[in-house]
Amino acid sequence: MVLIFTDNGNMGIENKSIGILFLVLVFAIISPKLMAQESPMEEDYFKILKVKAPEGLLLEVGGLTVMPNGNLGLATRRGEVYLVENPTGPSPYFRKFASGLHEILGLIYRDGAFYCSQRGELTRLEDTNQDGRADLYTTVFSWPVSGHYHEYSYGPVVDEAGNFYVSGNVAFGNEEWWRGESRVPYRGWIMKISPDGKMEPWATGMRSPAGLGYIDGKLFYTENQGDYMASGGIWHIQKGSFAGHPAGLSWTDRENSPLDLSPEAFHAVVDPRKVKNEQGRYIKPENVTDEDYLTLYQAKEKLPQITLPAVWLPYGIYGISTSEPINIPEGNFGPFSGQMLVGDQGQSKIMRVMMEEVNGVLQGAAIDFRSGFRSGVLRMAWGQDGSLFVGETNRGWGSAGEANEGLERLVWNGEVPFEIRDIHAMPDGFEVEFTKPIDRKSAEDLESYQVQTFTYKYHPVYGSPPVANEMAEVQGVQVSEDLMRVRIKVDGLTQYHIHHLQLDGIRERDHFYSLVHPAAYYTLNEIPEGDILAENDMSTYRSSEQATGPEPASVSPKAVAVSASEDTGNASEGDEDTIDEALVSSLLSRHTCIACHNTETKQVGPAYKEVAKRNYTPEEIVSLIHTPKPENWPEYATPMPPMPHVPEADALKIAKWINSLK
């Protein structure tokens, strides 16, 4: 169609109606994409508000609890407890309640007293003369400390009977500084302490159990990546559970131990890799590419005491230093009531977790919820107005954000975001529930879905790269009549593996919005029994198969120079092609680089521009992606994990883009 304009730029009368029709047709074609691009984001629904603290007060928050009268109890890593009156108002009032304690990393209020875990004891704090300050400090129960800086203690949480649960961090070695140790009882354990101060060892296998939660009658704990811990995750802990780290097994020969697994029996299955060099010094175990590896579920076949995580939180995607799990009460945060939020200290964000019980085993999915907090998220507590208090710290523990500490509040504006609400395992795939009705056409297109499976190694190395990466085929989908659910039939479900569901193509019915968070990771411990989705009950439509020809490639005006032979992995300084920033951005996101790095400023790791200043060759950067050398960046507290799963061609594109920033 040709549009004719008059000399003054106005459309000719004879063509005006045709032109209007043309514009309407064009808008009808492109408007869904434009609307999708303008889809709301997490910050449009959940606002982060700073809680104003007195000038000069450092809130390295280690514990938060809300009192029956709505006041906030706040404990700091510096050993102080504050009462915060009017905590949701514009001018909260902070009053020091207690001081002189040792690294408080948990706080609750019960029966008129505060209880906190400090380095070596569970302590009760009481104000007996009602002057607003604690005057009675009582040891409920104490446990040994070796004096090692890493022997943090977390908790308490309390069950229906009033029993307390606390957890102990392991220490780390001298020569073998990378290896977690339980130098004194009960490091690497969760302890159950009765109201009258009697202690019962409850479970072991913990390395850095920074978050405890007692939710719906069940005890949970979160773990951080480290030696023997492939990634962060959430474990459902029962008496006698063994979560996987062997340090605490040093005390299983005691009479009151709830399990009898010995260190020797463990190491007979899981090689500790205690190897010395020619000088007789121990060698730090590193990831070995293309080795015959052991997984946690394979080890469980020989060591049934092992408890698998209910939900893995893939490292670098859903945090790097998992902190506290907390339940969303009925009526709070709209459609997500009853689910779980989990904080992350390193990435300064909160994830959402949805769980279900299959064959008597807990499992479920994790999804991003809210990022952008000013420091590392360590503790959370619900205000009486339905907002979420978030306590933050990063001293000694690197985190994203511009501050070293903080107290903020997460407030929902009452509008329902277009999100994945829940995911359920099916015998042949998954059922995904949404918070709003979906567009049927986009939901019935198999191109809207992608499913990838992977797992982790179980070894004494710090963390694990994803292994056994496989793409699972989405064979069909069934959309519910109310447009609130889709059932996805998948060929390639793998028990005990993590299933990455990517739903980029799904759109909301009324506004054609894309999902706020289109990716979720489901830990498939058990595959349920039941009916298989029949072929005549599902859509097998693929829009790509209906296309008449290839879509034109998108070229960004902000292109950077790269080698023309990059696809073969052979760099050539003379031959150049272009790769746009959108492609680089997608690679950085796909391989989780953005979790720890950004272009301009220091985050968990150095900024890309700082890396560029090191003048590495592209090939050297690729090598460092696959096998990092933390000693090159001693000023960063969190070492980068090996990432050999990043394809060399992708790593080379990223490397050349980094060097273009010089």
N, C-alpha and C positions, 0 to 999 in steps of 0.2 A: 504494500500500500504506500502511495506517495502523498505527502501532505503539501498543499500549496499555500504559500503565505503571500500577502500583499506587500507592497513596497514598504509600508510602515510597520511590518512585522506581525500584523494581525492575520489570523487564519482566514482564507477566503470563505465567503458565505456559502458557496456551493460545496465546500469540503468540510464545513464546520461540523456537521452532524457525523460525517464519516470519521473525522478526527477525534471527536468525543468518544465515539464507539471504540476507536483504536486505543485510546488512553484507558478506557474502562477495561478492555480486554487485557492490556498490558498490566494494569494494576491487579486484575484478577489472577494473572499468572504469577507475578512476582511478590504480591502482598504476603503470602504465607511465609516466604523466606524473610521478608523485612520484619514481619511480626515476630518470627522466631528469634531474629537477631536482637529484638528489643525485649526479649523475655526477662522478667524480673529475676533478681539474684537474691542470695540468702540475706544480704544486708537490707533488702527492701521489706523484709518481714520481721527480722530479729535485729534489734538495735542494741549496740554496746554503749552503755553509759558508765562513765567514771564515777566512783563513789569518792567524794571529796574528803581527803584526810588532812589532819593538821600539818602545817608546814614543818618539814624536817623529820616527820615520822616515816620510817622505812617499813613498809608492809611486805616483808618477805613472808608471805602467808604460808603457814604449814597446816593450819586447821581452821575450819569454819563450822559453825552450828547456829541454828536459829532457835531462840528461846521461846517459851510459850507466849510471852508478852510481845513477841515480834522483834525484840532486840536481837542484835547479832553478836555472837561470841566469836572472837578472832584470835588465833594463836599465831605467833611468828616463829621463824626458825632461830631468831635471836633469843628465844626463851621467855617471851612476854605474852600475856593474854589481855585482850582489850574487850570491854563492853562497848558496843556501838549502838547508841540510842537514835531513833528515827533514821534507820539506815537507808530507807528508800526516799527520804526527803531531800530537799536541796541543801540542808545544812546539818548533816549527821554529827552527833557528839560522841567523841572517843574518850573513854575513861579507862585508865590502866587498872586492871583487876589483879594481875599477878605478874611476878618477874623472877629472874634468877634460875629459870629452868634450862634444860639442856636440849636444844634443837627439837622443838615440838613439831611433830609431823602427823597430828591428828587430834581432833577435839570433838567431844559430844557433851550435851547437857542432859542430866537425868536426875530426877528426885532432888532438885534444889542444889545440885553441885555440878561442877565441870569435871570431866575426866579427860586426861590427855596422855599420850605416849611421848615420853622423852627418851633420851638415848638408852637408858638402862632400866626404866621402870614405867609402870602404869600408875599414875598419880591422880588423887582426888583433890580438888581445890574447892574450899568452902569459905563463905563469908558468914561466920557465926555471929558477929556483932552487928550485922546489917549496915555497915558503913560504906558499902560499895567496893570494898577491896577484900581479896582473899586473906584470911588470917590463919587458916588451918590447911596445911599441906600434908596429905596422908599417902604413904606408899601402900597401894593395893597389892602389888606384887612387883618384885624386882628380878632382873635376870643379869647374867654376867656380861661384861664387855671386855674386849682385849685391849681397847684403846685405839683401834684402827679407825681412821677417819670415816670409812665407808660403812660402819656398822650402824646405819640408820634404823630406827624403829618406827613403825607406822600403825595407826589406829588410835583408839579402838572403834570397833563397831559392836553392836549389842543385839542379842537375839531376844525372843519373846520371854524367855525365862530370866533375863537380866544378866546372862553370861557375856563377858567381853571377849573379843578376839583381837589379837595384835600380831603383827608380823615383823620378822627381823631380816634385815639386809645382810648378805655375806660380806666378809672382808676380802681383800685381795693380797696375793702373795708378795714376797720380797723379790727373790730371783725370778720366779714365775709370776710376775706382776699382773698378768692377764688372766690368771686362773682364780675363780672365786673359791674362798675357803670359809669353813665354819670352825673358827679357832676356839670358840667357846659355845656351850649350849645356850640357846637353841637358835643359832644363826642359820638362816635359810629355812626357817620353820614358821608355821602359824600356831600360836598358842591360844588355848581356851582358858580363860580365867574366871572363876566363879565370883559372885559378889562378895564373898567372904575371903577372897584372896587365895584360893587353891588353884594351882595351875595344872593343866592337862595338855601335854603335847598333842597337837591335833593332826597336823599334816606337814610334809616337807617337800623338797624339790624346788623351792623358791630361790631365785637369785636376787632380784631387786623388786620385791613385792610392794610397790609404792601405793597401790590402791586396794583397799578392802571395801566390800559392800555386802550388807545383809539385806537381800531383796526378796520379797515374797516367800519368806521362810527358807531361803537358800543363801549359803555363803559363797561369795565370789571374790576373786582377786585378779588383779591385772599385773602383767609381767612386762619387763623391758627386754629388748634385744640384748644379747651378750653371749658369753660362752655357754654352749649347750642350748641357748635360747635363740631360735632362728629368727624370730620376729616378735613384736608385741602381740598380746592376745588376752583373752578373758577365760579364766578357768572356773568351773564349778567345783568347789572343794568340799569333800566329805571327810569324815574321820578316816585316817589312814591313806589319804590320797598322796601320790607322788607326782609332782608336776614336771619333773624332768631334770632339774639341776642336781648333781650328785653331792654337793658339798655337805648338805645336812644329813646325809647317810652316816656320817661319823658317829651319830648318837642313836642309831636304831638298835644298838645292842643293849640299851638301857631297859630296865624292867618295865617302865611305863610307856615305852614306845608303841604307837599304834600300828607299826609295820615292821617287818623283819628283813627287809632288803638290805644287804650289806654292800659296802663299797666294792668289795672283791667280786661279788656276783654281778654288780652293775658293770664294772670294767671288763668283765669277761664277754659282755655283749657289745658295749660301746667303748671303742678304743680311746683311751685318754690322750694318746699321742704325746707321751712324755719321752721326747727324743733329745739327746744331747749332741752338741757339735764336737769337733776335734779338740776343743779346749775344755770339754767337760761341762759346758754351760747348756742349760735347757734352751731349746729352740721354740719360739712362739709358733703354735700351729696356725697355718693359713689355709684358706680355701684352695682346693686342688680341682682344677677344671678337668672334666671328662674322667673323673674317678668313679669307681663303684661305691656309691654312697648308701648310707643307712638313713631311713626316715624315722620319725617318732612313732608312727603307727606300726612300722615293721619291728621296731624295738619292743613295742607293747606286746607283740605276739610271743616274745620270749620273756618279757618282764611285765606280767599282767597288772602289777601295782601301778604302772604308769597311767596317769589321767591325761587324756587329750584335751586341748583347749576346746571350749564350746564354740568360740569364734576367734579366728586369727584376725589380727589387725595388720595388714601387710605393711612392712617397714618402708618408710619414705612416702607412702600413700596415705595411710591413716595414722600418721604420727611416727615419732622416733623414740619418745620417752613416755609411755602410757602411764596415766595417773589414775584418778579416782573414777569408779563407776557409780552412777546414781540413778535411781528410778525416777521417771516422770510421773508425778501424782495425777490422779484423776482430775480432769478439768484444766490442767496446765498444758500449755503449748498445743492446744487444739487437737488435731488428729493423731498426735504422737503420744498421747497419754498411755501409760502402762508400759512403754518401752524404756530403754536405758540410754543414758548419755555417758560418754567416757571422755575424759579430758586427756590432753597430751601436753606435756611440759615443753618438749623440744620445738614443736611446730606451733605452739601457742594457739591451739584450736580445740574444738569439741567434735566428736563423732557421735552418730546415733547407731544403736545396736538393736536389732529385732531378733528375738529368740523363739524357738519352738521346741517341743519335745517329740522326738521320733524314735520309736522302738525303745523308749525309756531313757534316751540320751538327749542332752541339750545340744542344740546347734543353731546356727542362724547366720545373719548377714550384718555387715557393717557398711555404713555410708557416711559421707561427710555431712556435717550439720552447720557449723559456724566457725569461721576462721577470723583472724584479724585482731586478736587480743593483744594488749600492749606488752605482755610478757608471758612466761611459761605458765600454762594452766595446770595447777596442782590440786586445788580443792574447790568443791562446789557445795552450795546449800540453797534450798528453796526459801524465798521470802514469802511472807503471808499474803502478799499481793499477787503471787504467781510468777514473779520474776525470779531469775536465777543469779545468786551471788557467785562470783568467780574470783578465787584467790590465786595470786600469781607470784612467781619467783623464778630467778635464773642464776643466782650466785653459785658459781662452780658447775652449773649445769647450763650449757649453752641453749639459747632459745631464740625464736623469731620475735620480732617486736622491737620497739625503740626504748623500752624501759627494762630495768632490772627487777622490778617488783610492781605490785599493784593490786587494787581491789576494784572490780568492775561489776556491772550488773547487766544481764542479758534480758531484754524486754521484748515480748511478742506484741505486735500491733493488732492482733485479732483477726488478720486476714489469713486465709488458708493458702499456703504456697502449693504449686503443682509439683508434687514429689512422689517418689516411690514410698508408699506408706508401709508395706510389708511384703515379705517374700516367703513362700512356703515351698518346701521340697515336694516333688511329685515322683512317682515311679519312673517317669520318662522325661523329667525336666523340672520346671519351676512354674509356680503360679505367682504372678506379681500383681499386687493391689496398689491402686493409686489414690491420691487424696481428692482428685477431681476427675470428672468424666473425660475420657480420651477421644481423640479423633479416630474414628473407625478405620478410615482408609490408611492412615499412617501406621496404625496398630496391626493391620492385617498384611502389611508389607514386611517380608522377612529381612529386607535390607535395613530395617529399623533396629535389628538386634545383632549382637555379637556376644559369643560366650567363649571364654578361654579358661583352661584349667592349668593348675600348677601346684607344686608343694615345696617343701623345704628339706634340706639336709639336717640330720641330727648328729652333731659333732662338737668337739670342744673349741671350735673356731668361734670367733666373735661374729654371731649372726650367720645368715646363709643367703645366698642368692636364690631367687626362684628357680626351681628345676622341674624337669618333666613338663615343660611348657607345651601345651597342645591346644589347637583350635578345635572346639566342638561344633558340629554342624547343627544349625537351627533348622529343623525339618518342617516345622509348621507351627501355627499359632491359632488359638481359639479366643475370641473376644467375647466377654460376657455381655448379656443383653443390656445391662445397666451401664455398660461402658466404664466400669470401675476396675476391671481385672482382665488380665490376659494370662492364658496358659501357654507356655512355651514348650514344645517338644524338642528335646535335644538328643542327638546321637553323640555320645562321648562323655556321659556322666561318669565320674570317677570317684569312688568312695574314698574318704579321708583327704581328698584334694580340695583346694580353694577354687571356687568357680567365680570368675570375674564376668559379671553381666553388664554389658554396655548397651544402653537403650537410647542412643543419640537421635534416632529417627522418630521417637514417639512424640506426639503433639497433643496439647490440650484441646478439647472440643470447641469451646466457645471463643477463645482468643488465639488459638494455634500456637500457644506458648510451648517452648521446649521445657524439659524437666530442669528444675534448679540444679539437681545433682543426678545426672543420668547413669552414673556408675555405682555398682554395689558389688561386694565380695562376700559370697556365701560359702561357709565351711561345711562341707557335706560329710559329716561323720557317719550318718546312716541314710540309706535310700529306702523310703517307705514302700510298703506294698500297696497295691490298688490297681485300678483300671488304667490301661494305656489309652492315650488319646487316639481315636480312630481317624483314619485319613479323611473320611467324608465329613468329619466334624471340625476340620481345621482348614485354615487358609494356607496355601503353599505359594502364594503370589510373590514374585520378586520383581520390583520395578526395573531393575537393571536388565532383566531378560526381555522386557517390553520395549526397551529403548531402541530407537531407529538408528542411532549412531552415537559415537562417543561425545561426551560433553566437552566443550572447549576448556583447555587448561587455564587456570587462574594465574596471572602474573602480577606479583606485587611490585609497586614502584619503589619499595624499599628493599632492594635486592643487594646481596653481598656476593663477592666473588668467591667461587670455589672451583676446584679442578673439574675439567670436563670428563675426566676418566674416573670420577669419584665412585661411580657405581661398581667399579671393579676393585675399589679399595686401593688403587695405585695413584698416588698423588703426582701431579705434574704441574710445576709452577708456571709453565708457559701456556698450557691450555686452560681456558677458563670458561665456565658456564655460570648460570645464575641460579640461586636458590632463594626463595622468598622467605621473609621472616615468619609468615604463617606456617610454613612447613617446619622450620626450625622450632617454632613454638609448640607445634604438635608433637615433635620428637621429644622435646624437653618434658612435656606433660606425660606422654606415653611411658617414658622410661623413668618417671618420678624425679627428674633432676630438680624441678621447681620446688620440691618439698624442702630442699636445704639450700638452694642457691637462687639468687636473682641477679639481674644485670648490673645494678648500680651499687648496692649496699650489702654489707655483711649480714648474713642471716645465720642459719645453723652452720653453714660453710661459707667460704669466701665468695665474693661477688665474681661474676664472670670476667669483669674488667680487671679485677686483681689477678685472676688466673692468666689473663692475656699478657699482663706485665711480666710474667715469668719467662716469656719467650720460649715456651715449649714448642716443639714442632707438632703438627697435627698428629703424627704417629705416636709421639710421646704422650699426648693427651689421651689418645685412645688406650694406650697401655695403662695409664693411670686410672682411667675409668674402670678397666677390667681388673686391675690390681693396684689399688690406691697405696700411697705411702704417707700415712698420717704424720710421720716425722717431718715431712716437708712443710707442714702447717701446725707447728706446736702450739700456736696461740688459740687453737680451736679445741674445745673440750670433747666434742663428739667426733670420733673417727669415722671417716667415710667407709661404708661397707664395700666389699668387692662386688662388681656388677658385670660379671662375664657374660650374662645373658643378653646384654645390649649388643645387637648385631654390629659387626665392625663397620659396615657401610653407614649405619645410622650414627655411630660414634664419630666417624670421620666427618660427617656433615656438621655435627655439633662442634667438633674440634676446630674446624675451619671457620665456623661462625664465631667462636670465641676469639680466635686470633684476629678476626676482622675488627674487633672492638678496640684494638690497640690505638 
